[in-house]
């Protein structure tokens, strides 16, 4: 009988833990810090470098590698591209588009270098 009561309590605690974890609100997205720098040359060439810094994760190196793969997800790349488009529009830079010269995405930041058309 005691074994049955212990298992009931154990099951009850497990269910309670599950309910609490499922009912907690999702974590808010941390705003990303970005930097936008431009350079104009005398021959009319206009280039820019757009850098997005990802928040530092408090994870072990092994977990951090797994987290880095989430940064490279297609959804994350779309978000970075949207932020770049917004930044170009805000700055009034590359009004008729740009050519992407370089794209680097690491665990802690992404950088896009481009040339205005």
N, C-alpha and C positions, 0 to 999 in steps of 0.2 A: 504494500500500500504506500509506504514511504517513497519508493522508487517512482511510483506513478505520480505522486504529488510533486516530486522534484522535477520530473519531466514536464508536468503541466506548467510549473513556474518558469522553467527554462523556456518553454515554448511561448509562454505569455510575454516574457521579457524580450525574446527575439522579435515577436510581432510588434511589440511596443516600439522597439528600436527601429523597425522597418517603417512603421507609420510616421515616426518623428522625422526620419531621414527623408521620406517621400514628401512630407508636408512642408519642409523648410523651403523658403523661397530661393530661387536660383541666384547665384552670385552675379552682381552687376559687372558689366564689361569695364575693364580699366581703360581709361582714355589713353590712346597712344600718343607719344610725343613725336613730332616730326620737324624736319628742317628742310627749307627750300632755298637753294642758292642759285644765282644766275650769273652769267658772264656774257657780255656783248663785245664782239671784236670789231676792229675798224673796217674789216671787209664785209660787215653785215651779218656775220655768223652769230647766232644766239644759242647758247647751250645752258642747260640747267642740271642740277643734281638734287634729287629728292630722296631724303633719308627718313625712314620710320624706325624708331626705337621701340622694341617690344619690352613690356615690363619684365623685370628680373624675377625669375621663378625661384622660390625657396625649395628646390628639389635636389635630390642627389644627382650626380652626373648621369647615372643610368636613366633615371626618370626624366631628367632634362632632355636627354636625347629623344625620348618618346614624345615629350612636349614639343620639341623642335619640329617633329613631323606634322603636328597640328598647325604650326605656323605656316607650313608649306601647302596647306590644303587649298583646293581651288577656291573655296569661299573666302579664305583669307587673302588670296591673291586678287580676287575681285574687289574686296574691300580696299586694299592698298591702291589699286588702279582707280577706284572711285575717288579716294582721298586725293590722289595726284590730280585728277581732272578738276576737282573742286579747287585745289590750290592754284592750278594754272589759271582758272577762270577768275579767282579772287585777285591774283597778282596781275591779271591782264597780260599774260605771257603766252606766247605761241598761239596766237589767235586763230591760225589756220591749221593747227595740228603740229605734230612733232614726229620725229623718227627716234625710236628707242635704240640707243647705242649700246647700253649695257644694263643688265639686271642681275643683282646679287641678292640672294635671300639667305641669311644665316639664322642661327638660333636666337640671337639678340637684336638683330636689325635687318632691314631690307633697304637697298639703295637702287634707284633707277636714274640713269644718266641719259639725257636726251638732247636732241638738236631740233630747234624750231624749223619748220618748213618755210 
